Amino acid sequence: MRRKAKTDCHVKERLTQGIKSCQQKLIELLCIMEIEISPHVAKPEVTSLTEITIADISVDFNVNFNNDIQNFDWQTTLAAFGEDIDGMAVFFTDKYIEIARNSIPTKTVTIRSSDKPWFNSEIRKEIRLRDRLHKKLRKLRTVQNTKKYKVQRNKVNNMIIHAKEQFYLNANGAKQKTESILVSR
């Protein structure tokens, strides 16, 4: 019995020495590597926002664009330039771009640097709606609120899945794109 107690004390003593030795080596290693140990959690970086205007391809604009091109009096306007071909070319280009800008609908998109490449403003809008419905559901649990929330939740999940699929299907081109995809995962 005494022998077992003596070996137990011996084992505890060796473990304590080993732990102290490991702690000392860890402290030395951290000092060598100059790593700061801080109990504070670093604040997330402020994301930069970029707003760009893009063509809204969800709307069919061909009819308006074609009508505007056909209804413009090209003959009279270009005849006024006489023999000045450079002037005609500049006028034609400017007028064509003006008609395109007026007839092609645009939308403003906000790009956040922390967003995944497949994430877009439509998904963000639907997520906000889902979160509002969830808040409403927590306040008042009714069958109607539950159903609305679940429908919106499923819609958001399906939109995210579809956006990811489309992004990765379209990304099989350039090597740089593939590398950027791997980095964003």
PyMOL commands that set and color helices and strands:
alter all, ss='L'
color gray80, all
select helices_A, chain A and resi 2-33+62-71+74-79+85-103+121-139+143-170+175-184
alter helices_A, ss='H'
color red, helices_A
select strands_A, chain A and resi 49-55+106-112
alter strands_A, ss='S'
color yellow, strands_A
deselect
rebuild
show_as cartoon
